């Protein structure tokens, strides 16, 4: 029985460490290869030994697909390919290919240089790993080998994020990665055609949330920034380098442009500058507005946003600063925060969620006095705002995507078990498809009934078409032919041609049946009676009375003969070929019932 | 180089207006007889199919006249039978279709042949083309039932064809020609009744998406032709909404909309439950669902159609704005709801702390419906869409729905306000306009007003002005709101001083709409103090004027307000009332002697008397026809003077008054010219003597052009009179020329003069002929007029010599009566005011000679029809050189009915000057005298239009010219 097997190594009822194994049509594909933010031991990477105990990974896996450049989707890649050992192809989109090594390098630096970890992958390993990458374009069908093909769809979320369709023969799986169904200031919305896969593997981060319209949030954000700047205050926006940062930059840049504002906006340097470069480059991956206007002006070539210098923080007058990291736990954002916290004219806007224990979390939960290192107490007078900008699809968005793709079944990953439960129930109820939510290491097996393509000769098709009405999708049609299985393809040809091809002589199979009739008349008369009887019954068929005394119905022959022993009984010999079985047996049953009493002539 | 550049600039921004040569239709007729013969010879010559195809293509470039169509068709058909190559047959078939469209040719003779060849045709493409030809024939002969029946039969026969192209065409035929009434189809022979709808409906499930689309389109076509679609189609159409192909879905959405408009009140069951709802509600839900379709084409279509579904119950309508937020399975309030709550609880500061948007009550998991919620949140999705086309469509739909339902208008306000922040300017503008349109239904809350006013800082002028327009008709609920608006507007004024006029106007309306809200603000706004005198503000400060405009307009309907004014305020009032009378209304200021008080007590004369006065004075003129010339002249002069004065006083009657005055002036000029003594002198006139008469003729011509093209709302009956007047002027001109040339002739004995006169006569007679042809229907109204008499004598005139013609004309001009000019209902004079350049600057605009300088021109146009094609900018240089600039169509904006705004850039260039000098800039109204005349039937026909655009005849200046100081400097080497 053909089947699709899915085993999440990470991201099963969990967020982080996305890594899903899929076996489809005898091919094994690994989707994403991420790390987990929450762990610093072995658990941070997926357990690759699950795939094969002994033996090389390359022999077992046909390809690896990376959906986008976030570390929880690609963080374990150098470890996997260089340290565990995988030499097969790795597929990702062009922007992902460009940005991924920057983030990996950054991750490596923090792990090795800051935390002093040994036995971590090296810069060289990242480079070697990236050499194995094959870049794909949107909607390009890539033939991994003769049977396995993959195709990327736009997913929104971050620059270069893609959903992948994996297809073997007529079976297919769609993996969404992370996606966003509502467009934002720099990216468009995810889109997929009605590809009707056997299985849709979708993320479910916001399985139980329906979000408010983005516009309110944007307007609020702009209004807060604008008001503070007009008051002469400074605005600090702690961000992570990629993704939301660019969205907020575009938002502020266009607002500054529209409102003719003069206050400077700064962006802390480093990682981001390189990243902005790629945003400028991959303009085709952005949203309608940026794509359409980049000929006049590339939106990522910011007019109002300049690189930040440490010294600027003490400048008088209003300014807006984007600084990393996003949770105010270290680095530049924290430094600036300490400088500005004392003035109530200033404001800090947290654009994302903050982990417990970070300064960000503390100030968001309302703490006005912070203990910093060195026992000094920082009193916070500046305003603290929270603004959520998230690039994941909400429950409605997930349902919308399921509706668009029309899968046969759905599998949820990348979310919390409790929330998944709700969505699972909803999907099953509203689309009437099976929905699965395996935990890490748990295997889901889906039986499939793949359709097998059979070639048919045109002559046969036309001949069969001519016999009946136009094909109707709802009714099956009977078709006579011979199925030839040669090599690995199937063909349906007419029997004559099959005989010819196989060099066989044609044999005829005839059925013969004798029917006894009580009739004392002569054979000719009996035949005549049979003829008139059949003629009256079978109006659609051609019934003939031949001169030699036999009766034919189409190609079925009926002969009457006197019984050798009993003259009062006549024997009717009915003979038909195999092809006419249906009619033949019908006739026999008809004749067995006997003839109607003769209209005239005494008996 | 510089010269070259200049030339290029001129090429780009000026179009040379040329009088095109008149197309002589007669010439074409000369080639007529050879047409079919030539084609025949060509086709016989052709050795290969490619050759034949070339000949046919060449042939198709030239038009064919109605008379020769039949011959050509025969030749083509003959060739068709012989031809083996399908591509040539295809071309012939398409030519047949085109030819059968020729005006004046009845294609029923092709019918039989077309159907004949259709039956023997094997190629699918040719078949499709032949069906197309049949469609052309069928539409041409739309009255002939029998032919239609036959064509429909043919179409039904070919519906089973394997090619999608053929099936497509068949469906198209059915849609266009399928009979509307069932009874007609019952033939004497008892032909089975063809239920066109049923046949087309069967193809909704065709295997080819193109055919499915064609089937739906055909159904829509039937609807358009007036056939009432069955309600059963609704279910079929609903199934098509989940089709794999976007064209099918897009068409299906339209079909559903059509059915929902036909049967809004029918009841349909909700599947999987035993409830029932109205069909229009169900359809609304379905179309709403399509707003989140995968294809943006479908989304646009769906969003557009939503706007026109007005019968939807309000319950469904309001769902479209509600997305039912939740977070972690708990119900959450939208930001809009929170804002409203904050506002109503009296605390106006949006959440400072994290978690004020924290979800509240638990949601029942079973009750949450994620997909099938129909209309739920459709507009929220539409307004958030990635494609701005969808967003614009959604905003438009919101506008239409809000106009019909005030409760919905109230609800959609927040969403519209959010759209003010859209990334695409077009969308922002559209949403501001929408808001303006529905603002009668709503009152703005303070927090909403705050967001709206935030947009005043936008750097786009269009946005700001649209917003001013919106504020003009907005309802504000509190005095804080008014204060806020004023503060923001003043901020705007400080940032963009060019917005001055627009802001003043905005404050005028804001004041007059909210007098009671302004009242408590007055002391603060005027910064008066109960005990101390404050410094007198600067009268030239635009911001101070803005405040005064607001207060004075509020004071108009609030008599207690003037008591709060300080002395200098009254003085400023008097000053502003005079200088900005369009912004400052007359106030009833008791006990004060003011300069303006003379006008103030009865500033608003009743409308009726003035209208009556107008009527009476006009009637007086028309009735007194047989007065002595002197008396008539005087009366005319008085009446003209009266009318002009009336126009100045009563702006609403200005159009009518000016229009009639212009007409009377023409008449006056004509009478004066004819009264000249010199006519009686038998001797030929010298040029000088005829000056007055020829000048009069010229002036009348000018006036008539103005009357015809500068007024909007002129109807056909006025046009006749105007043309008639022009004809008289032309006659006058002819007479004057005749008299003078005769004089000159005496000395020169020049034969060419005679030719000239002869030509003029001929031309004049042509004009008369033309007049007769164009206004044949109106001739009965012109009893006893000049033309009436002229036409009586037409046979004589044609044969007689020029000298005689002139003599006849002269007597007729004198005898002709004065025609009564019926006044149109609504008539407005086109006018334009150039706001920018203001023409006050003493600093010349300096630029290097040969290069160009861009001059911003900003003007408002009133009552100009189709300004994109008629309004031009003229620049007059001191050396007499004039340059005409055609502004781009995109430079015109349409802020309100009858009003247009031209914001454009004019490129100036000149060779070097020694000192700065002024150029004049003014606006012209271009007109084309042929534009009103109905197209002659022989002009159309033929696939390629041979008729050239007849040139613009002239221009009328319709704005005051503004002087701009410029200085082209010599280039430095």
Contacts between the chains, C-beta under 8 A, distances in Angstrom:
chain1	res1	chain2	res2	distance
A	182	B	384	5.4
A	183	B	384	7.2
A	183	B	385	7.3
A	183	B	386	3.8
A	185	B	423	6.5
A	188	B	386	4.7
A	189	B	385	7.9
A	189	B	386	4.7
A	191	B	294	6.4
A	192	B	294	7.5
A	193	B	294	6.9
A	194	B	244	5.3
A	194	B	294	7.4
A	208	B	326	6.9
A	208	B	327	7.4
A	208	B	328	5.2
A	208	B	329	4.5
A	209	B	326	6.3
A	209	B	327	4.7
A	209	B	328	6.6
A	210	B	323	6.0
A	210	B	324	6.2
A	210	B	325	5.0
A	210	B	326	5.0
A	210	B	327	7.9
A	210	B	332	7.9
A	210	B	370	7.9
A	211	B	325	6.8
A	212	B	323	7.2
A	212	B	325	5.5
A	212	B	332	7.6
A	212	B	334	4.9
A	212	B	335	5.5
A	213	B	323	7.3
A	213	B	334	7.7
A	213	B	380	5.3
A	213	B	383	7.1
A	213	B	384	5.6
A	213	B	415	7.6
A	213	B	418	6.7
A	214	B	384	5.9
A	215	B	383	7.2
A	215	B	384	6.9
A	215	B	415	7.9
A	215	B	418	3.8
A	215	B	419	7.1
A	215	B	421	6.3
A	215	B	422	7.9
A	216	B	334	7.2
A	216	B	335	3.8
A	216	B	336	6.8
A	216	B	418	6.1
A	217	B	335	7.2
A	218	B	421	6.1
A	219	B	418	6.0
A	219	B	421	5.1
A	219	B	451	6.6
A	220	B	335	6.9
A	220	B	350	6.6
A	222	B	421	6.9
A	223	B	451	7.4
A	223	B	454	6.7
A	226	B	454	7.3
A	254	B	423	6.1
A	257	B	459	7.0
A	258	B	457	7.9
A	258	B	458	5.2
A	258	B	459	5.6
A	258	B	460	7.2
A	259	B	457	4.4
A	259	B	458	6.4
A	259	B	459	6.8
A	260	B	457	6.8
A	260	B	459	4.6
A	260	B	495	7.1
A	287	B	386	6.1
A	288	B	386	5.9
A	288	B	387	5.8
A	288	B	388	6.5
A	289	B	388	7.2
A	289	B	423	5.0
A	289	B	424	5.9
A	350	B	354	7.7
A	364	B	354	4.2
A	365	B	354	6.9
A	366	B	353	6.3
A	366	B	354	7.5
A	383	B	352	6.5
A	384	B	352	7.6
A	384	B	353	7.8
A	384	B	354	7.4
A	385	B	352	7.1
A	386	B	353	7.9
A	386	B	354	3.9
A	386	B	355	7.5
A	395	B	326	7.8
A	395	B	370	5.7
A	396	B	323	7.4
A	396	B	370	5.9
A	396	B	371	8.0
A	396	B	377	7.6
A	399	B	370	4.5
A	399	B	371	4.9
A	400	B	292	5.7
A	400	B	371	7.8
A	403	B	371	6.4
A	404	B	294	4.8
A	419	B	328	7.3
A	419	B	329	7.8
A	422	B	329	6.2
A	422	B	365	5.7
A	425	B	365	7.2
A	426	B	368	7.3
A	426	B	370	5.3
A	430	B	369	7.9
A	430	B	370	6.5
A	430	B	371	5.0
A	430	B	372	6.4
A	431	B	371	7.9
A	470	B	160	6.8
A	471	B	207	7.7
A	473	B	205	7.5
A	473	B	207	7.4
